[in-house]
Amino acid sequence: MSTALLTDRYELTMLDAAMRSGTYDRECVFEVFCRRLPDGRRFGIVGGTGRLLELISDFRFGDAELAWLRDNHVVGADALDWLAAYSFEGSISGYREGDAYFPGSPILTVDGTFAEAVILETLVLSVLNYDSAVASAAARMVSAAEGRPLSEMGSRRANESAAVAAARAAYIAGFGATSNLAAGSRWGIPTMGTAAHSFTLLHDSEEEAFRAQVDALGPGTTLLVDTYDIEQGVALAVKVAGPGLGAVRIDSGDLPTVVGEVRRQLDSLGATGTKITVTNDLDEYTIAALRGAPVDSFGVGTSVVTGSGHPAAGFVYKLVAHRDSAGEWLSAAKRSAAKATVGGRKTPVRTLERGRAVAETIYIGQTPPADDAARPLQVQLITAGAAEPTYLGPAGTTLAREQAAAALAELPADALRLSRGEPAIPTVYA
């Protein structure tokens, strides 16, 4: 399926005008970065890179797309001819998906002609802004859970495509499973889910509903015990499934109090191995508030798929260097108030001390000196239009998940605090 019209009109009108002025084929460098982290956040997690590489591969203008552009007078005949033959033939480098990022971090660098690079702007930003927002929020929840499993279950709080992207981003950040079957099928993410309140309401009694579920899924299933009365629901759940009941799910009430009561009741009924999972509009703060409660796992919906209050990462896509009419490279930067940019191609490294990150050091127009205490942050993602297969598909998603775990372990302890604060490490330009 073509992704060519997943873009803003002004990208094609810029192409059209640049063709008319003869500047469309000048070599350029574009970078993706954020000027600041969402208010109060200490780090971000890169998400969406693997998805983006596949979408760029599908960025083609077929007959239907070209006809629509022609009929709506978006661009002229020369631009239409150029678009008909378009495929991205440049190169892209960037941070590994799952890595941490900070203000000014050039998480993606696009090398190509002005024409072929500029028309990718909206596609690049729409993927990276959303997926990174979800991954960043999910990473905070993973930290708050302190090793207890989390499942993503927010599909009903996002559009159908975003739901799949969110499931993938949350998994990369450390969630263990998703309720979304498309995400499981497409990206190899473990799926989970048993029953909702409607299943209990369908039956003549709560006990009959529990028996039907246990008959279908076995005693190791998770029974939802708060449709009517939680205490009665727990008693019926153990009666039906026996003390080997897998888990009970609680979706309402004052969770710290209710969870403690349910744990005591389960233990008194001999179901000492039955786990407790909680849902009910959780975010990183409510998860942290449950640290002292006997919760075994969490299910998170709305908060994770909306970035926990920050649904976009704030990335921008800016031209930082280009060749002039004489073929010489020039640095390019905005000077407007509050939106000034730093020109020139950048090479970022993460400076480490005893294995902990202490700075994001960005070298402008120069190669970083050899330093065992500095980790290079960019890898090659696309070369001459061909995507590096390492970062694609389910295998690429697993690799990104491993990178996220390594990046979080590398951050200073203060980075994982949920209280408002400045970025965990400074961005230093060299």
N, C-alpha and C positions, 0 to 999 in steps of 0.2 A: 504494500500500500504506500503510495507516495505521501511524503511529509512536506512537500514543497509549499503548500499554502498555509502551513502552520507558521505563518510569519506576518509581519506588519507591512502595510503598503509602502511605507516610506523607504524600506530597504530596496524595493524594486524601483521606486522612482529615483533613488540615489544612483542605482545601477544605470538606469536609463540616461540620467543627466551626465554621469561620469563617462559613458560611452560617447556622448555628444561632445564632451570636452577633451576626450582623448586621454583621460587619466584612469580609466577603469582597470587597466592591466598593470598598473604600478604595483610592485611588490610591497606588501604591508605586513605589519605585526599587530595583532589585536590581543588584548589580555582581558581575562575575567577575574575580578577581585571585588571585595567589599570595602567600602570606606570605613565602616564600623560594624561591630557585632550588634545583634539585637540588644536593646537596652538591658543592661544588667548581666548579660551573658559573659562567660569567661573564655569560651572557645566555641568553635563550630566543627562539624564533621562533614566532609565532602560526600555527597550522595548524588547518584544519577549518571555518573560517567559511563558506565557500561551500557545503560539505556541510550544515552546520547550517541555513542559511537554507532550503534545500530540504526538510529534514526537518521544520522548524517548519511549513512550508506544508502538509505531509501529516499534521500532528498533529490528527486528527479521531477522534471516538468514533462508530463505526458500530454497526449492530445487534449484530454479534458481540461487540464489545468491551463494549458496554453490558450484554448478556445475561450475560457472564462476571462483570462487576462485581456485577450483581444477584444472580446465583446464589451468589456467594462472599461476599455481605454486606459488600462493601468500603465502600460508601457508601449513604446513604439515598435515598429517592425524589426529594427536591428536588434533591439533587446530581446524580442520574442525569439528571433533566430538563435541568439546566444543562449538563451534559457533552454531551448529545445535540445541543445547539445550538452547541457550542464551536468557535470558531476564534480564533486569536490576533489581536486587533485593536489591540494596543498598538504601541509603537515600540521599536526597538533600534538603538543606535549602538555603535561599537566600533573597535578598532584595525583597520587594513587587514590582511587576511590576508597573511602573509609578513613583517610588520614585526617588529622586535625588541621584546621586553618585559623588564621588570625587576620586582623585588619591589614589590608595592603597585600596579602598573600596572592600572588598570581596563580590561581588554582588551575587556569587553563591558558595556554598560549597558542594562538592560531596564526600560522604562516601561510600566506597565499597572495594572490592578486586582490586588489580592493574588491573587485566584483565578486569573486568566488567566496571571499571571507565575510563581506558585509551582509550578504543575504542569509547567513546562518545565525545572525544575532538573536532573533527572537526564539528560535528553536533552542539554542544553547542556553539562554537565560531562563526560559520557561521550565526546562528540565532541571537545571542545576539549582535554581532558586527554590523550587518546591521540594525536590528530593533532599537537598541539604538541610532545609528547614525541618523536615520530618526526622532525618537522621540525627540532627543536633538535639532536638527535643527528646528523641528516643534514647540517646546516649545519657542524657541527664536522668531519665527514668531507670535505666539499667544501673547507673551508679547508686541511685536512691534505693534500689531493691536489694543491694548488697548480696548479690549472688543468687537470689531467688528468681525463678523463671518468670518471664513475661510473655504474654501472647498479644498480638495485634488483632483487634476486632472492630476496626472503625470503618469498614466498607460502606455502611449505611449513612455515614456522615461525610462522604466525599463523592464526587462524580465517579462513574464506573472506571474510567481510565486512571484517575488519580488514586483510586482505591488500590489498584494493583501496584502502582508506583510507590505508594506509601507503605504497603506491606513489605516490598523489597527494601526500601530505605530503613525501615525499622529493624528488619532482620540483619542488615549490614551493621547496624549500631549495637546489636546484641540481643534483640528479642529472639525468643526461641521458636516461635510458630506464628501462623496467621490463620484467621478464619476464612480467608479469601482463596477460593479454589483456583482461580485464574493465576494468581501469584504462585501457587504451588505447582501448577502445571508448567507455567512459562519459565520460572526461575528456580525450581527445585527447592522451594521453601517448605518445611514441614507444615502441615495443616492440622487444625484442631477444631472441635465443636461437637456438641451433643444435642441439647434441646433448649428451647426457650419456654417462657411461661405459657405460651399458647398451647404447647403440647400437653401441659398439665391441665389447663382449662378445658381442653377437648374431651378429656376422659370424665367418667362419672365420679371419680374420686381421685385424690392425690395418690393413694396407694395403687390404684389401677394404672395410673400413668407411670409410676415408678416401676411396676412389674413389667409393663410393656417395654420400657427402655432397657431394663436389665435383661429381659428375654432377648432383645435384639442385639445389645452391645456387650452383655456380660456384666458380672459384678464389679469389674474394675472400672466401670464408667463413672462419670461425674454427674451427680443428681442435683438439680436446682431446687433448693429447699425453702425458698422464701415466697412462694406464690401466695400462700395463706399465712400460716403461723410457723415461724422458723423452728421453734422447739418441737412442735408436732411433726414438722417436715423432717427434721433430723431423725427423730425416733422412727418414723415410717421408713426412711431411707435405709437405716441399719436393719430394720425388721425385714425388709424386702431383699436387700442385697447381702445381708449378713455382715459380720465384722470385717470381712475382706473388701468392703466397699472402697472403690478407688478414691473418690473425692466427693465433697459437697461444694456447691457454688453458692455464694451469698451476693446478692445484687441490690441490697437495700439496707437501710437502718444505720445506726451509729456504729460504724464498722469496728473501731477498736474495742468497744464494749461487746458487741455481738460476737465477734470472732472469739474472744476469750470464753464467752459462755458456750459457744458451739464446741470449742476444743474440750472443755470440761465435760460436756454432755457426751461427746463421742468417746472419750476415754472411759467414762462411767459405763458405757454400753459395750465396752470391749473392742471398739473400733479404733484402737490406738494408732494403727497405721493409715487410717483414712486421712487424706490431706484436705486442706481448706484452700479454696481459691476464691478470690474476691474480684468483683467488677464494680460497676456503679460510678461512672464519670470520674475515673481516677486520673491524676496527673502526677508529676514528680513530687509535688508537695504532699499530697495525700499518701502516696507510697512511702515517703520518708516518715510521715506521721505514724505509719503502721509498722515501723521497724521493730518495736517492742512487742507487737502482737504476734500470736502464733499463726501467721499467714504463711502458706507454702508457695503460692503463686498468684500472679496478678493478670487480669485481662484489661487492656486499655483500648479505648475506642476514640472518641471525639478528640481528646487532647493530643494524641500522637499524630493523627492525620491532619490536624490544623497547626502543627508546629508549636503546640502548647502556648498559644497566644501570639506567635510570630510565624505566620504562614508563608513568609518569603524570607530568604536569607539576605536579601539586599545586594546581590551581586550586580555588577554593571559590566558592560562589554565595550572596551575603549581602544581606539587606535593609539598606539604608543610609539610607532616608528614606521617610516615609509621611504621609498626612494623618490627623489625629486626628478625633474625633467632631464637632468644631466646624469641620472643613474646613481647619485650619491645618497647614502642613507642619512635621514634626518630624524631627530627625536621629535615626537609629537605629544603635546600635553595641553589640557584645558587650564585656563587661568581664572575662570569665573569663580566668584566668591562662593565658598562652602562646597564647591564641586570641582575644585582644582584636582588635577591628576599629576602623577609623576611619569614623565616621558622616558622612553628608551626601553630596549629589551632587558628583561630582568631574569636573573637566575637565583632562586631561593634555596637556602639551606637552613636546617634546624640545628642550632648550636646546642650541644649537650654537655652536661657536667655530671659525671658518675651515672650516666644513663638517663638523666632527667633533662627535659627541655628547659632551656633558660632564655632563649631568644630565637626569633625568626629573622634571620639575616638575609637581606635581599641585595644582591650585587647588580648594579646597573651598568650594562654595556661592557662587562668584563667577566672573565672566568674566575670563579671562587678559588682561592688558594687551597692546596691540598691540606686537609686537616682531618685527622681521625676522629675529632670530637664534633664534626659537623656532618649531618646526614643530608645528602642531596634529596630534594623534595619532588622534582619533576621526573617523569619517565615519558618515553615516546609512546603515544597513543595511536596516532595515524601517521603513516609515512607515504608520501606521494599518493594520497587518496586511499590507501589500504589500511584498515584498522588492525591493530595488533590483537590476534585472537585470544591471547592470554586473558584479556579483560572483558571478554564477551560471554554471554549466556550464563547458565547456572554455575559453571566453574569460575567465571569472573566474579560472580556474586559471592561465592564462598571465599575467594581471595580477598575481596573487599571487606568481608566480615572479619577475616583474620587481621587485616590491616587496621581496622577500627580498634580491635582489642589491643593490638600492639601500640597504637597511637595513644590510647587512653592510659595505658600503663606507663607511658613515657612522660605524661604531663605531671607537673608538680601537684602535690596533694591539694593545694588551695583551688586548683582548677575545677575540682569535683564538688566544691561547696555549692549549695543551692541559693545561698544568700547573694544579693546583688553585689557586683564587683567589676573591676576592670579586667581586660584581657589577661589571661594567666601568664603570658609572656609578652615582652615588648616586640614590636616590629622595628628592626634597625636597618637603615639603608646604607650600603657601603659603596 
